Amino acid sequence: MECCLAQGELIRLDGKKYGAILRCTSGTIWLTCGDGRDYLLSAGNSFELAAGQFAVAEALQAAECTLGQPLSGYNALQKPAIRLAAC
């Protein structure tokens, strides 16, 4: 699923039964999933939600992203593409 977000727009993400992966294709997205950390995704970065995990994402500037199921055996959290936001 492709999604375009205006600056400040929020979306709720649901990992459901198999998990999900959010890929940022343009702009910057702030994401929190209740683990005590905030994540910033810029173009080319991705974040994987575990099965049953929820998250909230907000566009810090106009952004485009895709949301889909992760590939078997692939874990985006092992990639250095995610960086912590400053608090």
Stockholm file with secondary structure:
# STOCKHOLM 1.0

chainA/1-87         MECCLAQGELIRLDGKKYGAILRCTSGTIWLTCGDGRDYLLSAGNSFELAAGQFAVAEALQAAECTLGQPLSGYNALQKPAIRLAAC
#=GR chainA/1-87 SS CEEEECTTCEEEEECTTTCEEEEEEESEEEEECSSSCEEEEETTCEEEECTTCEEEEEESSSEEEEEECCCTTCCGGGSTTCEECCC
#=GC SS_cons        CEEEECTTCEEEEECTTTCEEEEEEESEEEEECSSSCEEEEETTCEEEECTTCEEEEEESSSEEEEEECCCTTCCGGGSTTCEECCC
//
